[in-house]
Amino acid sequence: MKTFISILTLAFICLLFHHNLNAQNDTEYVIVDYMKVKPGMMEKYLECEQAWKLVHQYRLKQGEILGWTLEQVVFPAGTGTEYDYLTITHYKNWKAMNLDANWYDAVMKILPAGKREIAGNAGLYRDLVKSEIWTAGDKVFAPGATKQPLYSVENFMKIPAGGWEDWVEMETKFVKPVHEKNIAMGNRAGWLMSFMVLPRGDDYPYQASTVDYFNSWEDMDKAEGKAWEEVYPGMSEDRIGKRIESTRTVVKTEVRRVVDRVE
């Protein structure tokens, strides 16, 4: 992967308002696969992902992908959660995601026999719950950042009909300066807004998200009130809350930790 930040583009306005996938030739995408580990199979599942890591390394060298990340869902957790892990595969454009491409047999041949067997039996260790395609919008990261920080807090959002422009303006004009201030104060490592390309439909529970990044677990507990006061001195919490909450509904929030990556 060029860098983590290289996946971030500002082409989302066309994506949001025109939904013209063919026009996004220079837009980078990620495919997110959500995994639920089967009971008693955690060790085997992680061993399987290590085998697949070799595949991702090979595909990266071939120029087929820009990178790959394995993330664990830290919270919520438990047997009743929808998924436990995510894999995120980065592509340079829409064409590179070609799901009809015949790469599976070729990459399996590069694996040692033992690794090939466990990689091919992934379905024995986990269920693939769902897959989604996302692209990124605006962002801000600490100077010099070259890879994704260890922890992330993602807020999945439902945007009301006709409300995309208002939400984008709220995030990029009203809240982004506070993220920048928090990064400068050492409260966090970065922030980005992202948009789900597929699947689509009014019945899907969310279509967008914002992600807050942290270098450590402890950083997530740092107070951010001072940043708000410095950016908007004297503005009441009620006014801030109304400006933010009027633009979207937060469907769910999850905390994740990077387990492994290929870049």
Summary of the structure (lengths in Angstrom):
residues: 263
radius of gyration: 19.3
end to end distance: 4.3
largest distance: 65.0
contacts: 759
relative contact order: 0.20
helix: 36%
strand: 30%
